[in-house]
Amino acid sequence: MTATAPVARKRSAFTKGQLPKAAPYVILAAALVVGAAVMALIGFNPFGWGIVSAILFTIGLVSLTGITEGARKAKDKLATCLVVGSFLIALLPLVSVIWTVLSSGIPGLLTPGFLTTSMNGVTGTFDNKSVEEGTKVLGGVYHALMGTLQITLVATIISVPVGLLTAVYLVEYGNDRALARAITFFVDVMTGIPSIVAGLFSAAFFFALVGPGTKTGAVAAVALSVLMIPVVVRSSEEMLKIVPNELREAAYALGVRKWRTILKVVIPTAISGIASGVTLAIARVIGETAPILVTAGFATTINNNVFGGWMASLPTFIYTQILNPTSPSNPEPSAQRAWGAALVLIILVMLLNLVARLVARVFAPKTGR
């Protein structure tokens, strides 16, 4: 009894003046109830209810903590509430966008033939009939989907080698030379170029090279590559910089040439980050609308020749379906197609991220003994 008494006193001293573990949950429940009552008086809506409840929860938790545990703990709780609240506020637009696109895009995506047909021959008469008689909405995004994949593929083929080789030069050979500083400066400038300027540059270049009025998928790919290259350069450069110098020195000590060290040691070590950077660059341009309209135009038929003829893409398809509905008097079918195309575009970006993770896992250096 005498041996355990001091231990009991120490435990009570440590736990004295602390909020019960259930206190935050009780305060949260009370904040939700009071917030609902306040919003019922001024006009209830879920967003306002969440904001009011969060403010009441923060005030209640910080005040009770200050009374029970002191000012220091109250400041800590206030900082925690602000950090968590900022995270939720930043997350709210993402959740809202995903929910809106899913709820509005799934009906269009599930329409039979949406992914396998184009808009060739689809007129406002069909949309009027669909609205008036409840028939299936005709027309799909096959031509725009193929156009997006082809244009993005050509842009990636142009951008990745140029961007990666530029990053290799800056990290491995630049050594703070005047040329390296100039390249870094122009890469920074290119990072902030508006997309429409890239489209105008590509259009003007091909107008001078081929002739006026040249609009093809290849012209659009060059415009997108102007936007992709600085992203690839910057991301690849940072990944190459974090490769330990010990790996390079070990290869040099074995008599391996520098180019082979870069190819066999440096790049494989950084391939995970490089793949993520390339994916980020593709996601940056796959949703561009203005440069595609300027350089590739818009088509309602399937065009699998990226070097000839106007070519549609998912962003331009969405833009035209919203701005110029197939049937101005009944725009609902066009809106359904646009939301379905937006959902397809988001799915493409998600698949690109999965591919990047797979590439990083397959080509990453083995860590076994």
Secondary structure, 3 states (H helix, E strand, C coil): CCCHHHHHHHHHHHHCCCCCCCHHHHHHHHHHHHHHHHHHHHCCCHHHHHHHHHHHHHHHHHHHHHHHHCHHHHHHHHHHHHHHHHHHHHHHHHHHHHHHHHHHHHHHHCCCCCCCCCCCCCCHHHHHHHHHHCCCCCCCCHHHHHHHHHHHHHHHHHHHHHHHHHHHHHHHHCCCCHHHHHHHHHHHHHHCCCHHHHHHHHHHHHHHHCCCCCCCHHHHHHHHHHHHHHHHHHHHHHHHHCCCHHHHHHHHHCCCCHHHHHHHHHHHHHHHHHHHHHHHHHHHHCCCCHHHHHHCCCCCCCCCCCCCCCCCCHHHHHHHHHHCCCCCCCCHHHHHHHHHHHHHHHHHHHHHHHHHHHHHHHHCCCCCC
